[in-house]
């Protein structure tokens, strides 16, 4: 059996001294996000896709903004949790397709690094992950460089019934 999941998240840039982290990769010299956690919008959208594929809830349900323990938290910990839910239900990841809308930073030059970081985090092959980026052509808040939006689809395969 296969299950598909779809996730979305977006964050707004701010001059708050936070580092910009996307897919576990730090982009130096860039503004970070308004976020309670580290604001890794790629990992948050991925969380929502993984959770959605197994009929779960969005990230805020498991890791509320109001909880002090989640302040500046490394989003990789959220993904480790999502992965445990996926494995408990007897699934493994088939493939992940990540789509990023951002005028800045430029994603494509760092996409290989991001895929490597994600394949390490998820214990899957580099080839199972796609990262595509669009500048947004100035049409949306993301396309005007005010923040970043990420859309992710995930396919899960049932290995234990
Ligand atoms: Zn988020």
Backbone and ligand atoms as CSV (ligand in chain L), in Angstrom:
chain,resi,resn,atom,element,x,y,z
A,1,UNK,N,N,0.837,-1.205,0.000
A,1,UNK,CA,C,0.000,0.000,0.000
A,1,UNK,C,C,0.877,1.263,0.000
A,2,UNK,N,N,0.417,2.265,-0.722
A,2,UNK,CA,C,1.110,3.551,-0.750
A,2,UNK,C,C,0.210,4.634,-0.150
A,3,UNK,N,N,0.807,5.610,0.504
A,3,UNK,CA,C,0.060,6.761,1.005
A,3,UNK,C,C,0.788,8.036,0.615
A,4,UNK,N,N,0.024,9.006,0.110
A,4,UNK,CA,C,0.620,10.272,-0.304
A,4,UNK,C,C,0.365,11.339,0.763
A,5,UNK,N,N,1.323,12.229,0.951
A,5,UNK,CA,C,1.149,13.320,1.899
A,5,UNK,C,C,1.547,14.632,1.251
A,6,UNK,N,N,0.870,15.696,1.652
A,6,UNK,CA,C,1.174,17.022,1.103
A,6,UNK,C,C,1.299,18.013,2.253
A,7,UNK,N,N,2.343,18.820,2.254
A,7,UNK,CA,C,2.549,19.781,3.334
A,7,UNK,C,C,2.942,21.153,2.818
A,8,UNK,N,N,2.555,22.169,3.581
A,8,UNK,CA,C,2.876,23.559,3.213
A,8,UNK,C,C,3.297,24.286,4.481
A,9,UNK,N,N,4.206,25.251,4.325
A,9,UNK,CA,C,4.502,26.187,5.413
A,9,UNK,C,C,5.116,27.441,4.802
A,10,UNK,N,N,5.001,28.547,5.511
A,10,UNK,CA,C,5.644,29.780,5.067
A,10,UNK,C,C,6.087,30.566,6.286
A,11,UNK,N,N,7.173,31.303,6.147
A,11,UNK,CA,C,7.654,32.184,7.214
A,11,UNK,C,C,8.116,33.504,6.610
A,12,UNK,N,N,8.007,34.546,7.444
A,12,UNK,CA,C,8.347,35.914,7.044
A,12,UNK,C,C,9.735,36.259,7.582
A,13,UNK,N,N,10.533,36.972,6.775
A,13,UNK,CA,C,11.859,37.415,7.234
A,13,UNK,C,C,11.727,38.515,8.279
A,14,UNK,N,N,12.724,38.577,9.176
A,14,UNK,CA,C,12.779,39.657,10.168
A,14,UNK,C,C,14.229,39.929,10.535
A,15,UNK,N,N,14.476,41.167,11.020
A,15,UNK,CA,C,15.822,41.508,11.507
A,15,UNK,C,C,15.891,41.149,12.991
A,16,UNK,N,N,15.877,39.872,13.289
A,16,UNK,CA,C,15.850,39.465,14.699
A,16,UNK,C,C,17.112,38.713,15.118
A,17,UNK,N,N,18.109,38.724,14.242
A,17,UNK,CA,C,19.384,38.091,14.581
A,17,UNK,C,C,19.387,36.577,14.472
A,18,UNK,N,N,18.235,36.009,14.075
A,18,UNK,CA,C,18.166,34.560,13.913
A,18,UNK,C,C,18.889,34.132,12.636
A,19,UNK,N,N,19.540,32.983,12.692
A,19,UNK,CA,C,20.197,32.459,11.486
A,19,UNK,C,C,19.123,31.928,10.533
A,20,UNK,N,N,19.386,32.043,9.240
A,20,UNK,CA,C,18.466,31.466,8.252
A,20,UNK,C,C,18.868,30.017,8.006
A,21,UNK,N,N,17.946,29.105,8.317
A,21,UNK,CA,C,18.196,27.666,8.104
A,21,UNK,C,C,17.102,27.126,7.199
A,22,UNK,N,N,17.505,26.478,6.113
A,22,UNK,CA,C,16.549,25.883,5.180
A,22,UNK,C,C,16.965,24.444,4.904
A,23,UNK,N,N,16.109,23.511,5.229
A,23,UNK,CA,C,16.428,22.097,5.007
A,23,UNK,C,C,17.651,21.655,5.789
A,24,UNK,N,N,17.882,22.270,6.944
A,24,UNK,CA,C,19.018,21.903,7.790
A,24,UNK,C,C,20.330,22.560,7.372
A,25,UNK,N,N,20.285,23.423,6.345
A,25,UNK,CA,C,21.495,24.097,5.848
A,25,UNK,C,C,21.438,25.585,6.231
A,26,UNK,N,N,22.505,26.091,6.820
A,26,UNK,CA,C,22.558,27.496,7.242
A,26,UNK,C,C,22.979,28.375,6.058
A,27,UNK,N,N,22.208,29.448,5.824
A,27,UNK,CA,C,22.525,30.437,4.789
A,27,UNK,C,C,23.057,31.666,5.518
A,28,UNK,N,N,24.348,31.887,5.448
A,28,UNK,CA,C,24.933,33.016,6.171
A,28,UNK,C,C,24.691,34.323,5.409
A,29,UNK,N,N,24.705,35.418,6.146
A,29,UNK,CA,C,24.529,36.745,5.542
A,29,UNK,C,C,23.105,37.023,5.104
A,30,UNK,N,N,22.140,36.261,5.617
A,30,UNK,CA,C,20.735,36.447,5.268
A,30,UNK,C,C,19.938,36.675,6.546
A,31,UNK,N,N,18.820,37.375,6.432
A,31,UNK,CA,C,17.925,37.526,7.575
A,31,UNK,C,C,17.256,36.194,7.883
A,32,UNK,N,N,16.974,35.948,9.156
A,32,UNK,CA,C,16.235,34.751,9.554
A,32,UNK,C,C,14.738,35.014,9.526
A,33,UNK,N,N,13.980,34.094,10.089
A,33,UNK,CA,C,12.520,34.188,10.049
A,33,UNK,C,C,11.906,34.586,11.390
A,34,UNK,N,N,10.710,35.136,11.311
A,34,UNK,CA,C,9.857,35.266,12.491
A,34,UNK,C,C,9.380,33.843,12.777
A,35,UNK,N,N,9.798,33.277,13.888
A,35,UNK,CA,C,9.428,31.893,14.214
A,35,UNK,C,C,9.734,31.621,15.667
A,36,UNK,N,N,8.969,30.729,16.254
A,36,UNK,CA,C,9.205,30.343,17.639
A,36,UNK,C,C,10.396,29.371,17.703
A,37,UNK,N,N,10.431,28.433,16.751
A,37,UNK,CA,C,11.537,27.473,16.656
A,37,UNK,C,C,12.659,28.124,15.844
A,38,UNK,N,N,13.552,27.319,15.259
A,38,UNK,CA,C,14.602,27.883,14.395
A,38,UNK,C,C,14.030,28.375,13.063
A,39,UNK,N,N,12.746,28.073,12.790
A,39,UNK,CA,C,12.062,28.595,11.601
A,39,UNK,C,C,12.397,27.894,10.296
A,40,UNK,N,N,12.930,26.674,10.380
A,40,UNK,CA,C,13.286,25.958,9.139
A,40,UNK,C,C,12.008,25.557,8.400
A,41,UNK,N,N,11.599,26.450,7.503
A,41,UNK,CA,C,10.311,26.316,6.802
A,41,UNK,C,C,10.272,25.064,5.913
A,42,UNK,N,N,11.439,24.633,5.421
A,42,UNK,CA,C,11.489,23.412,4.591
A,42,UNK,C,C,11.141,22.200,5.460
A,43,UNK,N,N,11.732,22.140,6.641
A,43,UNK,CA,C,11.469,21.000,7.523
A,43,UNK,C,C,10.043,21.034,8.073
A,44,UNK,N,N,9.484,22.227,8.266
A,44,UNK,CA,C,8.104,22.307,8.757
A,44,UNK,C,C,7.115,21.803,7.699
A,45,UNK,N,N,7.336,22.193,6.434
A,45,UNK,CA,C,6.462,21.721,5.350
A,45,UNK,C,C,6.633,20.205,5.171
A,46,UNK,N,N,7.869,19.736,5.312
A,46,UNK,CA,C,8.137,18.297,5.220
A,46,UNK,C,C,7.421,17.551,6.348
A,47,UNK,N,N,7.460,18.125,7.536
A,47,UNK,CA,C,6.752,17.529,8.681
A,47,UNK,C,C,5.273,17.354,8.328
A,48,UNK,N,N,4.661,18.417,7.810
A,48,UNK,CA,C,3.233,18.380,7.494
A,48,UNK,C,C,2.915,17.338,6.426
A,49,UNK,N,N,3.838,17.140,5.480
A,49,UNK,CA,C,3.638,16.126,4.438
A,49,UNK,C,C,3.736,14.717,5.020
A,50,UNK,N,N,4.741,14.482,5.852
A,50,UNK,CA,C,4.923,13.157,6.471
A,50,UNK,C,C,3.734,12.825,7.360
A,51,UNK,N,N,3.332,13.806,8.165
A,51,UNK,CA,C,2.221,13.608,9.078
A,51,UNK,C,C,0.917,13.383,8.297
A,52,UNK,N,N,0.730,14.165,7.241
A,52,UNK,CA,C,-0.476,14.048,6.420
A,52,UNK,C,C,-0.611,12.672,5.772
A,53,UNK,N,N,0.507,12.109,5.365
A,53,UNK,CA,C,0.481,10.802,4.686
A,53,UNK,C,C,-0.038,9.691,5.597
A,54,UNK,N,N,0.115,9.858,6.909
A,54,UNK,CA,C,-0.367,8.826,7.840
A,54,UNK,C,C,-1.617,9.296,8.595
A,55,UNK,N,N,-2.270,10.326,8.052
A,55,UNK,CA,C,-3.521,10.802,8.643
A,55,UNK,C,C,-3.326,11.620,9.907
A,56,UNK,N,N,-2.143,12.203,10.077
A,56,UNK,CA,C,-1.836,12.979,11.279
A,56,UNK,C,C,-2.230,14.442,11.168
A,57,UNK,N,N,-1.744,15.218,12.125
A,57,UNK,CA,C,-2.080,16.645,12.242
A,57,UNK,C,C,-0.901,17.496,11.766
A,58,UNK,N,N,-1.109,18.833,11.748
A,58,UNK,CA,C,-0.024,19.721,11.356
A,58,UNK,C,C,0.942,19.900,12.533
A,59,UNK,N,N,2.107,20.437,12.231
A,59,UNK,CA,C,3.217,20.517,13.192
A,59,UNK,C,C,2.840,21.232,14.496
A,60,UNK,N,N,2.006,22.272,14.398
A,60,UNK,CA,C,1.622,23.043,15.579
A,60,UNK,C,C,0.828,22.235,16.607
A,61,UNK,N,N,0.210,21.165,16.155
A,61,UNK,CA,C,-0.555,20.289,17.056
A,61,UNK,C,C,0.400,19.549,17.997
A,62,UNK,N,N,1.518,19.081,17.452
A,62,UNK,CA,C,2.483,18.300,18.243
A,62,UNK,C,C,3.482,19.196,18.985
A,63,UNK,N,N,3.823,20.345,18.349
A,63,UNK,CA,C,4.845,21.243,18.908
A,63,UNK,C,C,4.309,22.674,18.955
A,64,UNK,N,N,3.408,22.968,19.918
A,64,UNK,CA,C,2.782,24.304,19.956
A,64,UNK,C,C,3.795,25.437,20.155
A,65,UNK,N,N,3.501,26.570,19.490
A,65,UNK,CA,C,4.303,27.800,19.602
A,65,UNK,C,C,4.372,28.302,21.042
A,66,UNK,N,N,3.304,27.982,21.787
A,66,UNK,CA,C,3.203,28.521,23.143
A,66,UNK,C,C,4.126,27.819,24.129
A,67,UNK,N,N,4.617,26.656,23.745
A,67,UNK,CA,C,5.470,25.905,24.671
A,67,UNK,C,C,6.909,26.419,24.653
A,68,UNK,N,N,7.365,26.797,25.835
A,68,UNK,CA,C,8.700,27.354,26.000
A,68,UNK,C,C,9.782,26.370,25.506
A,69,UNK,N,N,9.514,25.080,25.678
A,69,UNK,CA,C,10.500,24.060,25.284
A,69,UNK,C,C,10.763,24.053,23.774
A,70,UNK,N,N,9.840,24.655,23.002
A,70,UNK,CA,C,10.026,24.681,21.545
A,70,UNK,C,C,10.731,25.950,21.060
A,71,UNK,N,N,11.063,26.866,21.977
A,71,UNK,CA,C,11.696,28.125,21.595
A,71,UNK,C,C,13.086,27.862,20.995
A,72,UNK,N,N,13.298,28.437,19.785
A,72,UNK,CA,C,14.564,28.304,19.052
A,72,UNK,C,C,14.989,26.844,18.840
A,73,UNK,N,N,14.003,25.948,18.924
A,73,UNK,CA,C,14.304,24.522,18.816
A,73,UNK,C,C,14.767,24.153,17.400
A,74,UNK,N,N,15.705,23.222,17.337
A,74,UNK,CA,C,16.221,22.707,16.069
A,74,UNK,C,C,15.109,21.879,15.407
A,75,UNK,N,N,14.666,22.312,14.223
A,75,UNK,CA,C,13.540,21.639,13.559
A,75,UNK,C,C,13.863,20.207,13.154
A,76,UNK,N,N,15.135,19.847,13.148
A,76,UNK,CA,C,15.495,18.455,12.839
A,76,UNK,C,C,14.876,17.515,13.875
A,77,UNK,N,N,14.697,18.023,15.098
A,77,UNK,CA,C,14.064,17.203,16.153
A,77,UNK,C,C,12.596,16.936,15.823
A,78,UNK,N,N,11.932,17.896,15.174
A,78,UNK,CA,C,10.534,17.695,14.770
A,78,UNK,C,C,10.450,16.572,13.728
A,79,UNK,N,N,11.418,16.595,12.799
A,79,UNK,CA,C,11.419,15.581,11.728
A,79,UNK,C,C,11.705,14.191,12.294
A,80,UNK,N,N,12.609,14.112,13.255
A,80,UNK,CA,C,12.891,12.818,13.904
A,80,UNK,C,C,11.611,12.262,14.527
A,81,UNK,N,N,10.816,13.156,15.114
A,81,UNK,CA,C,9.536,12.742,15.704
A,81,UNK,C,C,8.562,12.268,14.610
A,82,UNK,N,N,8.457,13.038,13.512
A,82,UNK,CA,C,7.547,12.665,12.409
A,82,UNK,C,C,7.941,11.304,11.836
A,83,UNK,N,N,9.240,11.093,11.721
A,83,UNK,CA,C,9.756,9.832,11.192
A,83,UNK,C,C,9.378,8.661,12.113
A,84,UNK,N,N,9.398,8.908,13.412
A,84,UNK,CA,C,9.022,7.843,14.349
A,84,UNK,C,C,7.535,7.490,14.195
A,85,UNK,N,N,6.697,8.502,13.915
A,85,UNK,CA,C,5.265,8.236,13.681
A,85,UNK,C,C,5.082,7.392,12.418
A,86,UNK,N,N,5.846,7.753,11.375
A,86,UNK,CA,C,5.777,7.044,10.088
A,86,UNK,C,C,6.198,5.584,10.268
A,87,UNK,N,N,7.277,5.367,11.004
A,87,UNK,CA,C,7.804,4.009,11.206
A,87,UNK,C,C,6.883,3.177,12.099
A,88,UNK,N,N,6.297,3.827,13.120
A,88,UNK,CA,C,5.343,3.129,13.996
A,88,UNK,C,C,4.165,2.569,13.208
A,89,UNK,N,N,3.766,3.293,12.157
A,89,UNK,CA,C,2.631,2.850,11.333
A,89,UNK,C,C,3.067,1.844,10.267
A,90,UNK,N,N,4.355,1.505,10.219
A,90,UNK,CA,C,4.848,0.487,9.299
A,90,UNK,C,C,5.195,0.982,7.909
A,91,UNK,N,N,5.454,2.295,7.798
A,91,UNK,CA,C,5.775,2.857,6.484
A,91,UNK,C,C,7.255,3.216,6.348
A,92,UNK,N,N,7.726,3.254,5.096
A,92,UNK,CA,C,9.022,3.865,4.801
A,92,UNK,C,C,8.810,4.897,3.690
A,93,UNK,N,N,9.759,5.818,3.580
A,93,UNK,CA,C,9.641,6.895,2.579
A,93,UNK,C,C,9.992,6.365,1.194
A,94,UNK,N,N,9.101,6.626,0.223
A,94,UNK,CA,C,9.381,6.300,-1.180
A,94,UNK,C,C,10.175,7.441,-1.801
A,95,UNK,N,N,9.573,8.612,-1.875
A,95,UNK,CA,C,10.289,9.790,-2.371
A,95,UNK,C,C,9.670,11.067,-1.818
A,96,UNK,N,N,10.435,12.140,-1.917
A,96,UNK,CA,C,10.029,13.447,-1.401
A,96,UNK,C,C,10.269,14.481,-2.493
A,97,UNK,N,N,9.274,15.311,-2.759
A,97,UNK,CA,C,9.401,16.376,-3.756
A,97,UNK,C,C,9.162,17.716,-3.057
A,98,UNK,N,N,10.210,18.541,-2.999
A,98,UNK,CA,C,10.166,19.820,-2.277
A,98,UNK,C,C,10.180,20.980,-3.277
A,99,UNK,N,N,9.244,21.901,-3.108
A,99,UNK,CA,C,9.149,23.069,-3.988
A,99,UNK,C,C,9.217,24.334,-3.143
A,100,UNK,N,N,10.186,25.180,-3.449
A,100,UNK,CA,C,10.431,26.374,-2.640
A,100,UNK,C,C,10.162,27.622,-3.471
A,101,UNK,N,N,9.339,28.534,-2.935
A,101,UNK,CA,C,9.106,29.817,-3.599
A,101,UNK,C,C,9.801,30.905,-2.784
A,102,UNK,N,N,10.813,31.532,-3.381
A,102,UNK,CA,C,11.586,32.555,-2.679
A,102,UNK,C,C,12.339,33.420,-3.686
A,103,UNK,N,N,12.255,34.737,-3.507
A,103,UNK,CA,C,13.069,35.644,-4.317
A,103,UNK,C,C,14.509,35.609,-3.800
A,104,UNK,N,N,14.634,35.427,-2.488
A,104,UNK,CA,C,15.926,35.282,-1.828
A,104,UNK,C,C,15.776,34.355,-0.640
A,105,UNK,N,N,16.777,33.611,-0.220
A,105,UNK,CA,C,18.071,33.483,-0.890
A,105,UNK,C,C,17.934,32.628,-2.157
A,106,UNK,N,N,18.993,32.566,-2.945
A,106,UNK,CA,C,19.011,31.705,-4.124
A,106,UNK,C,C,19.168,30.265,-3.633
A,107,UNK,N,N,18.202,29.436,-3.976
A,107,UNK,CA,C,18.142,28.060,-3.465
A,107,UNK,C,C,18.991,27.098,-4.303
A,108,UNK,N,N,18.875,27.215,-5.616
A,108,UNK,CA,C,19.478,26.218,-6.507
A,108,UNK,C,C,20.971,25.961,-6.239
A,109,UNK,N,N,21.798,27.003,-5.984
A,109,UNK,CA,C,23.221,26.720,-5.725
A,109,UNK,C,C,23.466,25.888,-4.455
A,110,UNK,N,N,22.471,25.841,-3.555
A,110,UNK,CA,C,22.635,25.095,-2.300
A,110,UNK,C,C,21.785,23.813,-2.267
A,111,UNK,N,N,21.109,23.509,-3.386
A,111,UNK,CA,C,20.147,22.392,-3.390
A,111,UNK,C,C,20.822,21.039,-3.127
A,112,UNK,N,N,22.018,20.834,-3.664
A,112,UNK,CA,C,22.720,19.557,-3.460
A,112,UNK,C,C,23.034,19.363,-1.973
A,113,UNK,N,N,23.518,20.447,-1.355
A,113,UNK,CA,C,23.834,20.428,0.076
A,113,UNK,C,C,22.576,20.135,0.914
A,114,UNK,N,N,21.470,20.752,0.521
A,114,UNK,CA,C,20.213,20.535,1.245
A,114,UNK,C,C,19.740,19.099,1.098
A,115,UNK,N,N,19.857,18.556,-0.109
A,115,UNK,CA,C,19.452,17.161,-0.337
A,115,UNK,C,C,20.308,16.219,0.496
A,116,UNK,N,N,21.605,16.520,0.582
A,116,UNK,CA,C,22.515,15.692,1.378
A,116,UNK,C,C,22.115,15.721,2.853
A,117,UNK,N,N,21.836,16.943,3.350
A,117,UNK,CA,C,21.440,17.095,4.759
A,117,UNK,C,C,20.141,16.336,5.031
A,118,UNK,N,N,19.194,16.410,4.082
A,118,UNK,CA,C,17.912,15.726,4.269
A,118,UNK,C,C,18.058,14.215,4.174
A,119,UNK,N,N,18.918,13.748,3.260
A,119,UNK,CA,C,19.079,12.291,3.151
A,119,UNK,C,C,19.753,11.745,4.405
A,120,UNK,N,N,20.671,12.504,5.007
A,120,UNK,CA,C,21.284,12.087,6.282
A,120,UNK,C,C,20.235,12.067,7.399
A,121,UNK,N,N,19.434,13.126,7.466
A,121,UNK,CA,C,18.427,13.252,8.524
A,121,UNK,C,C,17.379,12.143,8.452
A,122,UNK,N,N,16.982,11.797,7.214
A,122,UNK,CA,C,15.888,10.840,7.019
A,122,UNK,C,C,16.369,9.416,6.787
A,123,UNK,N,N,17.688,9.237,6.672
A,123,UNK,CA,C,18.273,7.928,6.344
A,123,UNK,C,C,17.675,7.343,5.064
A,124,UNK,N,N,17.600,8.191,4.033
A,124,UNK,CA,C,17.169,7.729,2.712
A,124,UNK,C,C,18.226,8.163,1.700
A,125,UNK,N,N,18.074,7.685,0.461
A,125,UNK,CA,C,19.067,8.016,-0.565
A,125,UNK,C,C,18.841,9.433,-1.103
A,126,UNK,N,N,19.948,10.042,-1.478
A,126,UNK,CA,C,19.967,11.346,-2.131
A,126,UNK,C,C,18.960,11.381,-3.294
A,127,UNK,N,N,18.914,10.289,-4.066
A,127,UNK,CA,C,18.061,10.210,-5.265
A,127,UNK,C,C,16.574,10.191,-4.922
A,128,UNK,N,N,16.232,9.972,-3.672
A,128,UNK,CA,C,14.814,9.938,-3.283
A,128,UNK,C,C,14.261,11.333,-2.997
A,129,UNK,N,N,15.129,12.346,-3.109
A,129,UNK,CA,C,14.720,13.711,-2.766
A,129,UNK,C,C,14.896,14.647,-3.959
A,130,UNK,N,N,13.872,15.457,-4.241
A,130,UNK,CA,C,13.981,16.513,-5.253
A,130,UNK,C,C,13.768,17.862,-4.568
A,131,UNK,N,N,14.577,18.846,-4.952
A,131,UNK,CA,C,14.373,20.212,-4.455
A,131,UNK,C,C,14.320,21.134,-5.665
A,132,UNK,N,N,13.159,21.771,-5.847
A,132,UNK,CA,C,12.988,22.690,-6.965
A,132,UNK,C,C,12.656,24.066,-6.402
A,133,UNK,N,N,13.133,25.095,-7.076
A,133,UNK,CA,C,12.914,26.447,-6.563
A,133,UNK,C,C,12.383,27.354,-7.658
A,134,UNK,N,N,11.530,28.295,-7.234
A,134,UNK,CA,C,11.056,29.326,-8.143
A,134,UNK,C,C,11.248,30.681,-7.470
A,135,UNK,N,N,11.557,31.691,-8.254
A,135,UNK,CA,C,11.777,33.028,-7.694
A,135,UNK,C,C,10.454,33.712,-7.370
A,136,UNK,N,N,9.366,33.196,-7.926
A,136,UNK,CA,C,8.061,33.809,-7.679
A,136,UNK,C,C,7.764,35.015,-8.548
A,137,UNK,N,N,8.745,35.438,-9.355
A,137,UNK,CA,C,8.524,36.514,-10.343
A,137,UNK,C,C,7.902,37.781,-9.767
A,138,UNK,N,N,8.093,38.022,-8.491
A,138,UNK,CA,C,7.566,39.246,-7.880
A,138,UNK,C,C,6.058,39.286,-7.696
A,139,UNK,N,N,5.400,38.160,-7.908
A,139,UNK,CA,C,3.929,38.153,-7.893
A,139,UNK,C,C,3.317,37.999,-6.510
A,140,UNK,N,N,4.052,37.384,-5.589
A,140,UNK,CA,C,3.520,37.127,-4.238
A,140,UNK,C,C,4.467,37.749,-3.219
A,141,UNK,N,N,4.084,37.682,-1.930
A,141,UNK,CA,C,4.963,38.166,-0.862
A,141,UNK,C,C,6.298,37.408,-0.908
A,142,UNK,N,N,6.246,36.145,-1.279
A,142,UNK,CA,C,7.470,35.333,-1.365
A,142,UNK,C,C,8.294,35.768,-2.575
A,143,UNK,N,N,7.600,36.012,-3.654
A,143,UNK,CA,C,8.244,36.473,-4.880
A,143,UNK,C,C,8.810,37.883,-4.743
A,144,UNK,N,N,8.319,38.641,-3.743
A,144,UNK,CA,C,8.852,39.991,-3.484
A,144,UNK,C,C,9.943,39.961,-2.420
A,145,UNK,N,N,10.289,38.756,-1.935
A,145,UNK,CA,C,11.394,38.622,-0.994
A,145,UNK,C,C,11.040,38.900,0.450
A,146,UNK,N,N,9.734,38.853,0.777
A,146,UNK,CA,C,9.320,39.122,2.165
A,146,UNK,C,C,9.387,37.876,3.052
A,147,UNK,N,N,9.495,36.726,2.405
A,147,UNK,CA,C,9.541,35.475,3.161
A,147,UNK,C,C,9.722,34.313,2.203
A,148,UNK,N,N,9.492,33.116,2.707
A,148,UNK,CA,C,9.682,31.903,1.903
A,148,UNK,C,C,8.476,30.983,2.110
A,149,UNK,N,N,7.987,30.415,0.996
A,149,UNK,CA,C,6.927,29.410,1.083
A,149,UNK,C,C,7.467,28.076,0.566
A,150,UNK,N,N,7.093,27.001,1.232
A,150,UNK,CA,C,7.542,25.670,0.813
A,150,UNK,C,C,6.353,24.724,0.717
A,151,UNK,N,N,6.295,23.982,-0.390
A,151,UNK,CA,C,5.273,22.961,-0.619
A,151,UNK,C,C,6.000,21.632,-0.807
A,152,UNK,N,N,5.519,20.604,-0.120
A,152,UNK,CA,C,6.209,19.305,-0.165
A,152,UNK,C,C,5.199,18.186,-0.392
A,153,UNK,N,N,5.504,17.289,-1.310
A,153,UNK,CA,C,4.734,16.043,-1.365
A,153,UNK,C,C,5.655,14.871,-1.061
A,154,UNK,N,N,5.063,13.882,-0.402
A,154,UNK,CA,C,5.799,12.708,0.071
A,154,UNK,C,C,5.000,11.470,-0.307
A,155,UNK,N,N,5.698,10.427,-0.765
A,155,UNK,CA,C,5.049,9.139,-0.968
A,155,UNK,C,C,5.613,8.148,0.046
A,156,UNK,N,N,4.706,7.502,0.784
A,156,UNK,CA,C,5.113,6.479,1.750
A,156,UNK,C,C,4.686,5.106,1.259
A,157,UNK,N,N,5.529,4.128,1.545
A,157,UNK,CA,C,5.226,2.747,1.160
A,157,UNK,C,C,5.103,1.898,2.420
A,158,UNK,N,N,4.034,1.095,2.479
A,158,UNK,CA,C,3.817,0.254,3.665
A,158,UNK,C,C,4.729,-0.969,3.572
A,159,UNK,N,N,5.557,-1.173,4.591
A,159,UNK,CA,C,6.466,-2.325,4.558
A,159,UNK,C,C,6.115,-3.354,5.632
A,160,UNK,N,N,5.385,-2.908,6.657
A,160,UNK,CA,C,4.953,-3.833,7.720
A,160,UNK,C,C,3.445,-3.657,7.885
A,161,UNK,N,N,2.680,-4.744,7.745
A,161,UNK,CA,C,1.221,-4.605,7.903
A,161,UNK,C,C,0.784,-5.033,9.310
L,1,ZN,ZN,ZN,6.924,26.817,10.308
